[in-house]
Amino acid sequence: MNRLVITGELLELSPIRTTPAGIPVLEFRLFHDGETVEAGTPRRIQCDISVVAMAELAGMYKSLKLGSMLEVEGFIAPARKGSPRLRLHATHIRLVDTDQTLNS
């Protein structure tokens, strides 16, 4: 199963674009800062992750502001065919402060 849920602060928001097939695409970056336990030891995790939201999820851009806290659920896939870089393809986005949720 390929499923990831992550919460983070919206760092970067690209302008919405459209694929040649007419599908709206929104790309953004999240910064996650949290703690987890690994091998019985607390570990602080700080990372940023690239996210892509398509179709009706891309319409959420009107609600997004830099610094917003988001919870994003989706799957990981290469950024481009054959690329070793991964990005999160969103299937659900929730604005943490407002509980507004969108699903693909």
Number of C-alpha atoms within 10 A of each C-alpha: 4 7 12 14 14 15 19 22 19 19 18 14 16 11 9 15 14 13 10 7 6 9 12 17 20 21 21 19 20 25 20 19 13 12 11 10 9 9 6 7 8 10 12 11 10 11 10 14 15 17 21 18 25 21 15 13 20 21 16 18 17 7 9 14 13 13 13 15 21 24 18 25 19 22 17 15 15 13 16 10 8 7 9 9 11 15 18 25 22 26 19 16 23 18 18 16 9 9 11 12 15 17 12 13
